[in-house]
């Protein structure tokens, strides 16, 4: 499934709208403007919270937790000691952990489970604003992968929020 994830330019927090391949609004990410660390509510268009993203403050390197229904469902962590490219791990319960690797400064990266590509994120066709194309393989957890893509944006591009 293909999505377009666009950060709102004029908002109090890190807000995103996510449209499906038909251009219909599918999800909304409501970033909390006043909080310790980054926090965001990942919602469907009816306002139902599907996931909650929270930055873990006392951690080595950028670390975020994704909760679903109040239960920790993933920990997304930027690896500190990688050269020439960034790597994120997405630790989920069980054996299905993910990695995200690529050119994060150029907004071009891939989520993998082992050797299998499960999603690709690209800003290639969207140059004026923080807008990304996100292609997710069939049968994958779309909410988890989209929330993880939001986390990567928060972790890699935090400097632009500080002015």
C-alpha positions as CSV (number, residue, x, y, z in Angstrom):
1,X,0.0,0.0,0.0
2,X,1.3,3.5,-0.8
3,X,0.8,6.5,1.5
4,X,1.8,10.1,1.4
5,X,2.9,11.5,4.8
6,X,3.1,15.3,5.0
7,X,4.1,17.3,8.0
8,X,2.0,20.4,8.6
9,X,4.0,23.6,8.4
10,X,1.9,25.7,10.8
11,X,1.2,23.7,13.8
12,X,2.0,23.8,17.5
13,X,3.5,20.3,17.5
14,X,4.9,17.8,15.0
15,X,1.6,17.2,13.2
16,X,1.4,15.0,10.1
17,X,-1.5,14.0,7.8
18,X,-1.2,10.7,6.0
19,X,-3.1,10.1,2.8
20,X,-3.7,6.7,1.1
21,X,-2.9,6.0,-2.6
22,X,-6.2,7.5,-3.6
23,X,-5.4,10.8,-1.9
24,X,-7.9,10.3,0.9
25,X,-6.9,11.3,4.4
26,X,-6.2,8.0,6.2
27,X,-4.4,9.0,9.4
28,X,-3.5,12.0,11.5
29,X,-0.5,12.4,13.8
30,X,-1.0,14.9,16.5
31,X,2.3,16.0,17.9
32,X,2.2,17.4,21.5
33,X,3.8,20.8,21.6
34,X,4.3,21.1,25.3
35,X,5.9,18.0,26.8
36,X,9.1,16.6,28.0
37,X,10.5,14.9,24.9
38,X,8.6,14.3,21.7
39,X,5.2,12.8,22.0
40,X,2.5,12.2,19.4
41,X,-0.9,10.6,19.1
42,X,-1.3,8.5,15.9
43,X,-5.0,8.6,15.0
44,X,-7.5,7.4,12.4
45,X,-9.6,10.2,10.8
46,X,-12.4,9.7,13.4
47,X,-9.9,10.7,16.1
48,X,-9.4,7.2,17.6
49,X,-5.9,6.8,18.9
50,X,-4.2,3.8,17.2
51,X,-0.8,4.4,18.6
52,X,1.0,6.7,20.9
53,X,4.7,7.7,20.4
54,X,6.8,8.8,23.3
55,X,10.5,9.8,23.4
56,X,12.4,8.0,26.1
57,X,14.4,10.7,27.8
58,X,17.0,8.6,29.8
59,X,18.5,6.6,26.9
60,X,21.7,6.4,25.0
61,X,20.8,8.0,21.8
62,X,17.4,8.9,20.3
63,X,15.0,6.3,21.5
64,X,11.2,6.3,21.1
65,X,8.5,3.9,22.4
66,X,5.3,3.1,20.4
67,X,2.3,2.1,22.5
68,X,-0.9,0.5,21.2
69,X,-3.8,0.3,23.5
70,X,-1.6,1.3,26.4
71,X,0.8,-1.6,25.7
72,X,4.4,-1.1,24.5
73,X,4.5,-2.5,21.0
74,X,7.8,-1.3,19.7
75,X,11.0,0.5,20.7
76,X,12.6,2.5,17.9
77,X,16.3,3.4,18.5
78,X,18.8,5.2,16.4
79,X,22.1,3.4,16.4
80,X,24.9,5.6,17.7
81,X,28.0,4.1,16.1
82,X,27.3,3.8,12.3
83,X,29.4,5.5,9.7
84,X,28.3,7.1,6.5
85,X,24.6,6.2,7.0
86,X,22.1,5.9,9.8
87,X,20.5,2.8,11.2
88,X,17.5,2.4,13.3
89,X,16.3,-0.7,15.0
90,X,12.6,-1.3,15.6
91,X,12.3,-3.8,18.4
92,X,8.9,-5.5,18.5
93,X,7.7,-8.4,20.7
94,X,8.8,-11.7,19.3
95,X,11.2,-12.5,16.5
96,X,10.0,-9.9,13.9
97,X,12.3,-7.0,14.7
98,X,12.9,-4.4,11.9
99,X,15.8,-2.2,10.8
100,X,15.7,1.0,8.9
101,X,18.7,1.9,6.9
102,X,19.5,4.5,4.3
103,X,20.3,8.2,3.6
104,X,18.2,9.8,6.4
105,X,19.5,13.3,5.6
106,X,18.2,12.8,2.1
107,X,15.0,11.2,3.4
108,X,15.5,8.0,1.6
109,X,15.5,4.7,3.6
110,X,14.2,1.2,3.8
111,X,12.6,-0.9,6.6
112,X,13.7,-4.5,6.5
113,X,12.8,-7.6,8.4
114,X,15.9,-9.7,7.9
115,X,16.7,-9.6,4.2
116,X,13.1,-8.8,3.2
117,X,12.1,-5.2,2.4
118,X,8.8,-4.3,4.1
119,X,8.6,-0.6,3.5
120,X,10.4,2.2,1.6
121,X,10.3,5.9,2.5
122,X,11.2,8.5,0.0
123,X,11.2,12.3,-0.3
124,X,12.5,12.1,-3.8
125,X,9.3,13.4,-5.5
126,X,8.3,15.9,-2.7
127,X,11.0,18.5,-2.4
128,X,9.3,21.7,-1.1
129,X,7.9,20.5,2.2
130,X,8.4,17.6,4.6
131,X,6.4,15.2,2.5
132,X,7.3,11.5,2.0
133,X,6.1,8.7,-0.1
134,X,5.8,5.5,2.0
135,X,5.4,2.2,0.2
136,X,4.4,-0.7,2.5
137,X,4.5,-4.3,1.5
138,X,1.2,-6.3,1.5
139,X,0.4,-7.9,4.8
140,X,2.6,-5.6,6.9
141,X,1.5,-3.6,9.9
142,X,0.8,-0.3,8.3
143,X,0.2,1.7,11.6
144,X,3.5,0.4,13.1
145,X,5.5,1.2,9.9
146,X,4.0,4.7,9.5
147,X,4.5,5.4,13.2
148,X,8.1,4.3,12.9
149,X,8.6,6.6,9.9
150,X,7.3,9.5,12.0
151,X,9.8,8.5,14.7
152,X,12.7,8.5,12.2
153,X,11.6,12.0,11.1
154,X,11.5,13.2,14.7
155,X,14.9,11.7,15.5
156,X,16.7,12.8,12.4
157,X,15.3,16.2,11.9
158,X,14.9,17.6,15.4
159,X,17.3,20.4,14.7
160,X,14.8,22.3,12.5
161,X,12.3,22.4,15.3
162,X,14.7,24.2,17.7
163,X,15.2,27.1,15.2
